[in-house]
Amino acid sequence: MSSRSLHEKLRTNTSLSILFIFFAVILLGMLWSGYQTHQTIEASKTSLPTLKTRVRHLYDQTHPDFLADTSSMEQIEALEKDISKENKRLNRAWTFGYAPLKQEKQTVEKQWAQLTQTAEQAKQKQTVLDDMNKIFEQVTHPVQELQADQLIINDLSDETDITAYEKHLKNLPKDSFKIIAQQAFDQAKEQADSLFSLKAELNQYVPKDKITNDPSAEQLAQISDTFDQIKSEKIRQVYQPKMAIVFDKLFELDKDALSNNDSSDKVAALTFDDGPNDTSTIRILDTLKKYKIKGTFFMVGRMIANYPDVAKRVAEEGHLIANHTYYHPDLTTLSPDAIRKEVNDTDDLIEKISGKRTTILRPPYGAFDSKVTAAIPHKMALWNVDTEDWKSHNPAAILEQVKIQTAHQNHPVILMHDVHAESADSLESVIQYLIQQGYRFTTADKLLKYL
C-alpha cells in the first residue's frame, strides 16, 4: 500500500471517528435532556398536589362556585406566581419527539392548564368581590346568602367604580357566583343612577344654601322623588340640609298653587294612623276608592310586618304611606340611636312595600323635641283636626268633631285611625260632609305648610 493510499485511509478513519463522536455526543445529549425532561416532569407532578390544595382552599368547599371567606387578592396573586413558575419550567422541557415522554408531558400540562384556569377564575371572582366592597357599605358573608335588594351603596364620587365592576363582571364564568354578582351590580347601578341624578339636580338648583335658577314645583318634586330613591341613610343625611331647602320651597309653591285655585280654596287631607290591619283598613280603602280620594296612611312598622298585603294595596291604589315609627313609642323618651332605629326600620318596610322611602314622620302622640328632630331628617307631620275617634269610638261623635274643627279651617289635616271599626263606619259621612262644604282632597304632604 502506497503512502498516499495509507494517508487517505487514515483521513477517512479519522473522519468516521469524528462523525461517530459527534453523533455519540448528540445521542448522549438527547439522553441527558430526556433524563432531565423526565426529572422536570416528575418534579412538576410532585408540585401539583401542593398547588392544587392551595387552589382548593381558595374556594368554599360546600359551595364550590364561591370563594372562601378567607381568600384575598394577595393570596391568589402569590399562588398565580408559583403556578406560572412551574408552567415555565415545564415548557422548557424538551421531548425530542419521543412519544412516551411527549405524552407524559402533555398529560401533566393539561393538569397545569386546568389549575391555571381555576386560579384565574378565582382572581376574577376576587376582583369582583373587591369591586363590591368598594361600592357597597357592607357586603354580607357568606356571599352565596347575599340578598341584593338589601345592599346599599356608598356615596360614590363618580361612575369609575361602577364601570370597573361592569367590566370585571363580563369576565366571570357563568355560574351561581355570577348570578349573584349580576344582581348586586343591577342594584348598584340603580342606586348610583339615583345618586348621580340627585347630585346633578341639587347642583343645578341648590348649589349652596339657597334655591337658584327658579325651579318649578314639578322640578322640585322630581328632586324629592329622586331623594326618596336613595336607600343609604348616610347619604340621605349628607344631602338632608339641601333637601330641607327643597322641601320648604316645594311646600311654599304648593301653598301658592292652592291659594290661586278656585274661590273656595278649601282643601282637606284625610289621614289614618296606627295601621294597617285586615279589617277596618280594608273598609277605609274601599270607601276612599268609591269617592276617588287619595288618603295618607301613617303606618306603624310592626303592623306593616303583620299585614304586608294590605300595606301593598294602600301603595298600589296611590295613597301616600308615611312613617309612624315601628312600635309607636313616645320618641322624646328614647335615645337618638333608638329614635333612628324606630324610624329607619319602618322606612325600610315602607320602601319594600311602595318602592319609595318616605321623608315624613308623624310622631306618636304628636310628641317630638329638638332631640328627635336632630336624630332624623324627616319632616314632622301633625294635624289640625282631631276626630277623637280613639276616644269616642262613635261615628256620630267623629263626624261632629269634623264639623266643629273644620268650621274655620280651609286646609284641614284630619286625624283618624284606620285600626278602629268606628272610624271606618264614619268615613263616608265625613267625606260627604266635606264635599258639601266645598272641600277637595289631597295628601298630607301637600298641607304641612299650614300646620
ZAMARGU-4260 file (C-alpha; in steps of 0.2 Angstrom, whole numbers, plus 5000, padded with zeros to 4 digits):
<rodrens>
0) 5000/5000/5000 | 5007/5017/4995 | 5009/5031/5007 | 4996/5040/4998 | 4983/5027/5000
5) 4988/5025/5018 | 4986/5043/5021 | 4969/5043/5013 | 4963/5028/5023 | 4969/5037/5039
10) 4960/5053/5034 | 4944/5043/5031 | 4945/5033/5048 | 4948/5050/5057 | 4933/5057/5048
15) 4922/5042/5053 | 4929/5043/5071 | 4924/5062/5072 | 4907/5058/5065 | 4905/5044/5077
20) 4910/5055/5091 | 4898/5069/5085 | 4883/5058/5084 | 4888/5050/5101 | 4888/5067/5109
25) 4871/5071/5101 | 4864/5055/5107 | 4871/5057/5125 | 4864/5075/5125 | 4847/5069/5120
30) 4848/5055/5133 | 4853/5068/5146 | 4840/5080/5140 | 4827/5066/5140 | 4833/5062/5158
35) 4831/5080/5163 | 4814/5081/5155 | 4809/5066/5164 | 4815/5073/5180 | 4807/5090/5177
40) 4790/5081/5173 | 4792/5071/5189 | 4796/5087/5199 | 4781/5095/5191 | 4770/5080/5196
45) 4776/5082/5214 | 4772/5101/5214 | 4754/5098/5208 | 4746/5091/5224 | 4753/5106/5235
50) 4747/5119/5222 | 4730/5110/5219 | 4727/5111/5238 | 4731/5129/5239 | 4719/5132/5224
55) 4706/5122/5233 | 4707/5132/5249 | 4703/5147/5239 | 4685/5141/5236 | 4671/5137/5248
60) 4671/5118/5250 | 4652/5117/5252 | 4648/5130/5238 | 4662/5127/5225 | 4656/5142/5214
65) 4660/5154/5228 | 4677/5159/5236 | 4681/5155/5254 | 4679/5170/5266 | 4697/5169/5269
70) 4703/5172/5251 | 4712/5188/5246 | 4719/5195/5231 | 4737/5194/5239 | 4734/5176/5242
75) 4728/5172/5224 | 4742/5183/5216 | 4756/5173/5226 | 4748/5157/5220 | 4747/5163/5202
80) 4766/5167/5203 | 4770/5150/5209 | 4759/5141/5196 | 4767/5152/5182 | 4785/5147/5188
85) 4780/5129/5187 | 4772/5131/5170 | 4788/5140/5163 | 4799/5126/5169 | 4788/5113/5161
90) 4788/5122/5145 | 4807/5122/5144 | 4807/5103/5145 | 4811/5095/5128 | 4804/5078/5122
95) 4813/5077/5106 | 4798/5069/5098 | 4799/5054/5109 | 4781/5048/5110 | 4781/5041/5128
100) 4789/5057/5135 | 4779/5068/5125 | 4763/5060/5130 | 4768/5061/5149 | 4772/5079/5147
105) 4756/5083/5138 | 4746/5074/5152 | 4755/5085/5166 | 4752/5101/5155 | 4734/5098/5155
110) 4733/5097/5173 | 4743/5113/5175 | 4732/5122/5162 | 4716/5117/5172 | 4724/5123/5188
115) 4729/5139/5180 | 4712/5142/5174 | 4704/5138/5191 | 4716/5151/5199 | 4712/5164/5186
120) 4694/5162/5189 | 4697/5164/5207 | 4706/5180/5203 | 4692/5186/5193 | 4679/5182/5207
125) 4690/5191/5220 | 4692/5206/5208 | 4673/5207/5208 | 4671/5205/5227 | 4684/5219/5229
130) 4673/5230/5217 | 4658/5226/5228 | 4667/5230/5244 | 4672/5247/5237 | 4654/5251/5231
135) 4643/5245/5245 | 4643/5250/5263 | 4643/5232/5268 | 4644/5215/5259 | 4637/5201/5269
140) 4646/5184/5271 | 4644/5171/5265 | 4641/5179/5248 | 4630/5165/5242 | 4617/5170/5255
145) 4618/5189/5250 | 4602/5197/5246 | 4605/5210/5233 | 4590/5221/5237 | 4597/5224/5254
150) 4614/5231/5248 | 4617/5250/5250 | 4630/5259/5240 | 4642/5272/5247 | 4642/5290/5242
155) 4651/5287/5226 | 4660/5302/5218 | 4658/5296/5200 | 4655/5281/5190 | 4673/5274/5189
160) 4669/5260/5202 | 4653/5255/5193 | 4661/5255/5176 | 4675/5244/5183 | 4663/5232/5191
165) 4653/5230/5175 | 4669/5227/5165 | 4675/5214/5178 | 4658/5206/5178 | 4659/5201/5160
170) 4675/5191/5163 | 4667/5179/5176 | 4662/5161/5172 | 4643/5158/5170 | 4639/5150/5187
175) 4630/5154/5203 | 4643/5167/5209 | 4640/5177/5193 | 4621/5177/5195 | 4623/5185/5212
180) 4636/5197/5207 | 4625/5202/5192 | 4610/5205/5204 | 4622/5216/5215 | 4628/5226/5200
185) 4610/5229/5195 | 4606/5236/5212 | 4622/5246/5212 | 4618/5253/5195 | 4600/5258/5200
190) 4606/5266/5216 | 4621/5275/5208 | 4609/5282/5194 | 4598/5289/5208 | 4613/5296/5217
195) 4621/5305/5202 | 4604/5312/5197 | 4601/5319/5214 | 4619/5327/5214 | 4616/5334/5197
200) 4599/5341/5202 | 4605/5348/5218 | 4620/5356/5210 | 4608/5364/5197 | 4595/5371/5209
205) 4603/5371/5226 | 4622/5374/5223 | 4625/5382/5240 | 4612/5386/5254 | 4598/5393/5244
210) 4587/5389/5228 | 4593/5396/5212 | 4588/5395/5193 | 4570/5397/5198 | 4564/5378/5198
215) 4546/5374/5195 | 4536/5364/5208 | 4537/5349/5196 | 4556/5350/5195 | 4557/5351/5214
220) 4545/5337/5216 | 4557/5327/5204 | 4571/5331/5216 | 4561/5324/5230 | 4556/5309/5221
225) 4575/5306/5217 | 4579/5308/5235 | 4566/5295/5240 | 4575/5283/5230 | 4591/5285/5240
230) 4592/5269/5251 | 4608/5274/5261 | 4604/5283/5277 | 4622/5290/5277 | 4619/5298/5260
235) 4602/5305/5265 | 4610/5313/5280 | 4623/5321/5269 | 4610/5329/5257 | 4597/5332/5270
240) 4602/5351/5273 | 4599/5354/5254 | 4584/5344/5254 | 4576/5354/5268 | 4578/5369/5257
245) 4570/5360/5243 | 4555/5354/5254 | 4552/5371/5260 | 4552/5379/5243 | 4541/5365/5237
250) 4528/5367/5251 | 4529/5386/5248 | 4525/5383/5229 | 4511/5371/5234 | 4503/5383/5245
255) 4504/5397/5232 | 4496/5385/5220 | 4482/5381/5232 | 4479/5399/5236 | 4477/5403/5217
260) 4464/5390/5215 | 4445/5392/5213 | 4436/5404/5225 | 4433/5391/5238 | 4451/5387/5242
265) 4446/5373/5253 | 4457/5358/5253 | 4457/5343/5265 | 4469/5329/5269 | 4462/5313/5277
270) 4475/5304/5287 | 4475/5287/5296 | 4486/5282/5310 | 4492/5266/5318 | 4488/5253/5304
275) 4486/5244/5293 | 4475/5229/5298 | 4465/5217/5288 | 4448/5223/5293 | 4445/5242/5296
280) 4459/5247/5284 | 4451/5237/5270 | 4434/5246/5273 | 4443/5263/5273 | 4452/5259/5257
285) 4435/5254/5249 | 4427/5270/5254 | 4441/5280/5248 | 4441/5271/5231 | 4422/5274/5230
290) 4425/5293/5231 | 4441/5293/5221 | 4451/5301/5236 | 4469/5298/5240 | 4472/5297/5258
295) 4488/5297/5269 | 4492/5282/5280 | 4504/5284/5294 | 4509/5266/5296 | 4517/5258/5311
300) 4531/5246/5306 | 4526/5231/5316 | 4508/5232/5308 | 4516/5233/5291 | 4526/5217/5295
305) 4510/5209/5301 | 4499/5214/5286 | 4511/5217/5271 | 4497/5213/5258 | 4486/5227/5265
310) 4500/5239/5265 | 4504/5234/5247 | 4486/5238/5242 | 4487/5255/5250 | 4503/5259/5239
315) 4496/5251/5224 | 4480/5262/5225 | 4490/5278/5225 | 4489/5283/5243 | 4503/5291/5252
320) 4512/5280/5265 | 4521/5289/5279 | 4531/5284/5295 | 4523/5282/5312 | 4538/5273/5320
325) 4539/5254/5322 | 4532/5251/5340 | 4523/5268/5342 | 4534/5274/5357 | 4535/5292/5364
330) 4551/5297/5354 | 4555/5310/5367 | 4559/5296/5379 | 4571/5287/5368 | 4590/5289/5364
335) 4595/5296/5347 | 4600/5279/5342 | 4584/5271/5347 | 4574/5285/5338 | 4584/5282/5322
340) 4580/5263/5323 | 4562/5266/5326 | 4561/5277/5311 | 4573/5268/5299 | 4566/5251/5302
345) 4549/5257/5297 | 4556/5267/5282 | 4564/5251/5276 | 4547/5242/5276 | 4538/5256/5268
350) 4551/5256/5254 | 4550/5237/5252 | 4531/5239/5250 | 4530/5255/5240 | 4546/5257/5231
355) 4549/5274/5239 | 4557/5280/5256 | 4546/5292/5265 | 4553/5309/5271 | 4538/5312/5283
360) 4535/5306/5300 | 4520/5308/5312 | 4527/5306/5329 | 4516/5295/5341 | 4506/5306/5352
365) 4512/5321/5342 | 4527/5321/5354 | 4544/5327/5347 | 4558/5339/5353 | 4574/5345/5347
370) 4582/5329/5351 | 4570/5320/5339 | 4572/5332/5325 | 4591/5331/5327 | 4591/5312/5326
375) 4582/5311/5310 | 4580/5321/5294 | 4561/5319/5292 | 4548/5332/5291 | 4536/5332/5306
380) 4518/5329/5301 | 4505/5333/5314 | 4487/5338/5312 | 4475/5352/5315 | 4458/5342/5316
385) 4457/5328/5329 | 4442/5317/5326 | 4445/5309/5343 | 4439/5293/5336 | 4452/5285/5348
390) 4442/5291/5362 | 4424/5291/5357 | 4423/5276/5346 | 4406/5284/5340 | 4403/5288/5321
395) 4391/5302/5325 | 4404/5310/5338 | 4418/5308/5325 | 4408/5317/5312 | 4403/5331/5325
400) 4421/5334/5329 | 4425/5336/5310 | 4411/5349/5308 | 4416/5359/5324 | 4435/5359/5320
405) 4434/5362/5301 | 4422/5377/5303 | 4436/5389/5301 | 4449/5378/5293 | 4452/5380/5274
410) 4466/5367/5274 | 4462/5354/5287 | 4473/5339/5290 | 4461/5327/5298 | 4467/5314/5311
415) 4459/5297/5311 | 4464/5279/5315 | 4461/5265/5302 | 4463/5252/5316 | 4446/5257/5324
420) 4430/5250/5316 | 4420/5266/5321 | 4432/5276/5310 | 4428/5265/5295 | 4410/5267/5299
425) 4411/5286/5300 | 4422/5289/5285 | 4408/5290/5271 | 4398/5303/5281 | 4414/5313/5284
430) 4418/5313/5266 | 4401/5318/5261 | 4400/5332/5273 | 4417/5339/5267 | 4411/5338/5249
435) 4395/5348/5254 | 4406/5361/5262 | 4416/5363/5246 | 4432/5354/5250 | 4443/5345/5238
440) 4455/5332/5244 | 4474/5330/5244 | 4488/5321/5253 | 4495/5327/5270 | 4512/5331/5262
445) 4504/5345/5252 | 4497/5354/5268 | 4511/5353/5280 | 4514/5371/5277 | 4498/5375/5286
450) 4502/5365/5302
</rodrens>
